Amino acid sequence: MTASEITVCPPAACSKEVIDRFVQLICTGGAIPDKAKRIYNRVRGAKALAFLQIDDKIVGIAALKIPAESYRDKIGKSAGVLLRKNDYPYELGYVVVDAAMRGQKLSQ
């Protein structure tokens, strides 16, 4: 039987190894075409990080992010609505499951 644990915490409470694993999963996930250093800075600036560990290995991640104003404006324009910072202060993002663990409904 495998031991699993979900942890949610602010980035400041995470070790460098945890942040590095977040960035690694984001980069290998392929949805964010950014450089690792920019992603690292965005992860460190998130409101909260969530990660799923199975047998002490982080296999799934998600973050409650603070969206960049330009991104918030782009999404609002696309939806045809004005998204003010106070109305849209956070977004769920960086939802990634390790490729070797996909198909097991871990992100549900």
MIGU-954588 format. One record per residue (C-alpha): chain; residue in one letter; x, y, z; residue number from 1. Coordinates in Angstrom, 3 decimals, always signed. Layout:
N
NODE chain res     east    north       up   n
NODE     A   A        X        Y        Z NUM
...
// end
This chain:
108
NODE chain res     east    north       up   n
NODE     A   M   +0.000   +0.000   +0.000   1
NODE     A   T   +1.295   +3.456   -0.872   2
NODE     A   A   +1.195   +6.326   +1.591   3
NODE     A   S   -0.172   +9.593   +0.224   4
NODE     A   E   -0.419  +13.048   +1.729   5
NODE     A   I   -1.734  +16.400   +0.502   6
NODE     A   T   -0.028  +19.515   +1.830   7
NODE     A   V   -1.165  +23.122   +1.343   8
NODE     A   C   +1.043  +25.960   +2.512   9
NODE     A   P   +2.447  +29.343   +1.523  10
NODE     A   P   +5.604  +29.193   -0.618  11
NODE     A   A   +7.666  +30.658   +2.223  12
NODE     A   A   +6.966  +27.499   +4.245  13
NODE     A   C   +8.314  +25.229   +1.488  14
NODE     A   S  +11.870  +24.024   +1.225  15
NODE     A   K  +14.004  +24.814   -1.810  16
NODE     A   E  +13.633  +21.155   -2.845  17
NODE     A   V   +9.837  +21.425   -2.848  18
NODE     A   I   +9.924  +24.651   -4.895  19
NODE     A   D  +12.417  +23.052   -7.311  20
NODE     A   R  +10.088  +20.051   -7.749  21
NODE     A   F   +7.156  +22.408   -8.421  22
NODE     A   V   +9.139  +24.169  -11.135  23
NODE     A   Q  +10.299  +20.860  -12.592  24
NODE     A   L   +6.738  +19.551  -12.872  25
NODE     A   I   +5.504  +22.814  -14.387  26
NODE     A   C   +8.303  +22.835  -16.982  27
NODE     A   T   +7.814  +19.182  -17.931  28
NODE     A   G   +4.024  +19.612  -18.015  29
NODE     A   G   +4.394  +21.669  -21.187  30
NODE     A   A   +1.512  +24.107  -20.668  31
NODE     A   I   +3.700  +27.039  -19.611  32
NODE     A   P   +6.235  +28.049  -22.274  33
NODE     A   D   +8.216  +30.186  -19.843  34
NODE     A   K  +11.772  +29.904  -18.622  35
NODE     A   A  +12.357  +28.028  -15.354  36
NODE     A   K  +13.642  +31.169  -13.587  37
NODE     A   R  +10.440  +33.117  -14.359  38
NODE     A   I   +8.319  +30.157  -13.277  39
NODE     A   Y  +10.384  +29.838  -10.097  40
NODE     A   N   +9.705  +33.500   -9.276  41
NODE     A   R   +5.979  +33.092  -10.006  42
NODE     A   V   +5.782  +30.005   -7.786  43
NODE     A   R   +7.558  +31.861   -4.960  44
NODE     A   G   +5.016  +34.687   -5.391  45
NODE     A   A   +1.928  +32.456   -5.228  46
NODE     A   K   -0.576  +32.770   -2.388  47
NODE     A   A   -0.541  +29.028   -1.612  48
NODE     A   L   +0.945  +25.827   -2.997  49
NODE     A   A   -0.636  +22.399   -2.821  50
NODE     A   F   +1.182  +19.203   -3.479  51
NODE     A   L   +0.387  +15.520   -3.421  52
NODE     A   Q   +3.106  +13.227   -2.153  53
NODE     A   I   +3.033   +9.486   -2.654  54
NODE     A   D   +5.705   +7.560   -0.805  55
NODE     A   D   +7.530  +10.846   -0.065  56
NODE     A   K   +7.702  +11.905   -3.743  57
NODE     A   I   +5.775  +14.933   -5.006  58
NODE     A   V   +3.675  +13.624   -7.890  59
NODE     A   G   +1.021  +16.340   -8.225  60
NODE     A   I   +0.907  +20.083   -7.736  61
NODE     A   A   -1.387  +23.097   -7.910  62
NODE     A   A   -1.103  +26.719   -6.849  63
NODE     A   L   -3.375  +29.545   -5.839  64
NODE     A   K   -1.647  +32.200   -7.918  65
NODE     A   I   -1.801  +35.963   -8.052  66
NODE     A   P   -2.398  +36.654  -11.754  67
NODE     A   A   -0.384  +39.313  -13.534  68
NODE     A   E   -2.469  +42.364  -14.399  69
NODE     A   S   -1.805  +41.850  -18.117  70
NODE     A   Y   -3.038  +38.249  -17.886  71
NODE     A   R   -6.141  +39.273  -15.913  72
NODE     A   D   -6.885  +41.927  -18.554  73
NODE     A   K   -6.392  +39.419  -21.388  74
NODE     A   I   -8.767  +36.897  -19.776  75
NODE     A   G  -11.352  +39.600  -19.078  76
NODE     A   K  -11.185  +40.877  -22.649  77
NODE     A   S  -11.557  +37.334  -23.967  78
NODE     A   A  -14.640  +36.822  -21.772  79
NODE     A   G  -16.044  +40.274  -22.569  80
NODE     A   V  -15.980  +41.425  -18.942  81
NODE     A   L  -13.889  +43.768  -16.850  82
NODE     A   L  -11.973  +41.793  -14.229  83
NODE     A   R  -10.879  +44.144  -11.494  84
NODE     A   K   -8.025  +43.132   -9.217  85
NODE     A   N  -10.358  +43.093   -6.189  86
NODE     A   D  -12.837  +40.845   -8.015  87
NODE     A   Y  -10.188  +38.464   -9.359  88
NODE     A   P   -7.257  +38.498   -6.923  89
NODE     A   Y   -6.311  +34.827   -7.353  90
NODE     A   E   -6.503  +32.001   -9.826  91
NODE     A   L   -5.973  +28.274   -9.662  92
NODE     A   G   -3.029  +27.285  -11.791  93
NODE     A   Y   -0.030  +25.069  -12.314  94
NODE     A   V   -2.160  +21.949  -11.939  95
NODE     A   V   +0.231  +19.201  -13.010  96
NODE     A   V   +0.523  +15.485  -12.325  97
NODE     A   D   +3.820  +13.710  -12.993  98
NODE     A   A   +3.616  +12.032  -16.416  99
NODE     A   A   +4.339   +8.614  -14.884 100
NODE     A   M   +1.336   +9.007  -12.543 101
NODE     A   R   -1.282  +10.317  -14.988 102
NODE     A   G   -4.489   +8.411  -15.601 103
NODE     A   Q   -4.947   +7.541  -11.920 104
NODE     A   K   -7.414  +10.375  -11.154 105
NODE     A   L   -4.939  +12.050   -8.798 106
NODE     A   S   -5.944  +15.607   -9.753 107
NODE     A   Q   -9.588  +15.093   -8.911 108
// end
